[in-house]
Amino acid sequence: MGSVYVEDPDTSPAAFEALVASVNRYEITAVVLPSLWHLALVGDPAETRGRFERVTGARIMLPEVAP
């Protein structure tokens, strides 16, 4: 693990933008999130995921939940 980005409601979307910049700078190919709800402070989680993946070319990966 390299870095953890935590969004603060008072400065949103600063952490998200820092994550995007870091992913692009270091050519990272995947980011792991516990759930898409971790993107909710930035906007609609599904839309934010799509925007992130388009802008960076990296995938957001989520853990599989056992049945």
C-alpha positions as CSV (number, residue, x, y, z in Angstrom):
1,M,0.0,0.0,0.0
2,G,1.3,3.4,-0.9
3,S,-1.0,6.1,0.4
4,V,-4.4,6.5,2.0
5,Y,-6.6,9.5,1.0
6,V,-9.3,10.6,3.3
7,E,-11.8,13.2,2.1
8,D,-12.7,16.0,4.5
9,P,-16.2,17.6,4.0
10,D,-14.7,21.0,4.5
11,T,-12.1,20.6,1.7
12,S,-13.9,18.1,-0.6
13,P,-12.8,17.1,-3.3
14,A,-9.2,17.8,-2.4
15,A,-8.3,14.3,-1.4
16,F,-10.0,12.8,-4.5
17,E,-8.1,15.3,-6.7
18,A,-4.8,14.4,-4.9
19,L,-5.5,10.7,-5.5
20,V,-6.1,11.3,-9.2
21,A,-2.9,13.3,-9.5
22,S,-0.9,10.6,-7.7
23,V,-2.4,7.8,-9.8
24,N,-1.5,9.7,-13.0
25,R,2.0,10.8,-11.7
26,Y,3.1,7.3,-10.7
27,E,1.2,5.5,-13.5
28,I,-0.8,3.4,-11.0
29,T,-3.1,0.8,-12.6
30,A,-5.4,0.0,-9.8
31,V,-6.8,1.5,-6.6
32,V,-8.5,-0.7,-3.9
33,L,-11.5,0.6,-2.0
34,P,-13.5,-1.2,0.7
35,S,-16.7,-0.1,-1.1
36,L,-17.9,2.4,-3.6
37,W,-19.5,4.4,-0.7
38,H,-16.0,5.7,0.0
39,L,-16.5,7.9,-3.0
40,A,-19.9,9.3,-1.8
41,L,-18.5,12.5,-0.4
42,V,-17.3,13.5,-3.9
43,G,-20.6,12.7,-5.6
44,D,-22.5,9.7,-6.9
45,P,-20.2,6.8,-6.3
46,A,-20.9,5.0,-9.6
47,E,-20.4,8.2,-11.6
48,T,-17.3,9.2,-9.6
49,R,-15.8,5.7,-10.3
50,G,-16.4,6.1,-14.0
51,R,-14.9,9.5,-14.0
52,F,-11.9,8.4,-12.0
53,E,-11.3,5.4,-14.4
54,R,-11.7,7.6,-17.5
55,V,-9.3,10.3,-16.2
56,T,-6.6,8.0,-14.9
57,G,-6.9,4.8,-16.9
58,A,-6.7,2.9,-13.5
59,R,-9.3,0.5,-12.2
60,I,-11.1,0.8,-8.9
61,M,-11.1,-2.6,-7.4
62,L,-13.5,-3.8,-4.7
63,P,-13.2,-6.8,-2.4
64,E,-15.5,-9.7,-3.2
65,V,-18.0,-10.4,-0.5
66,A,-18.6,-14.1,0.3
67,P,-22.2,-15.2,0.1
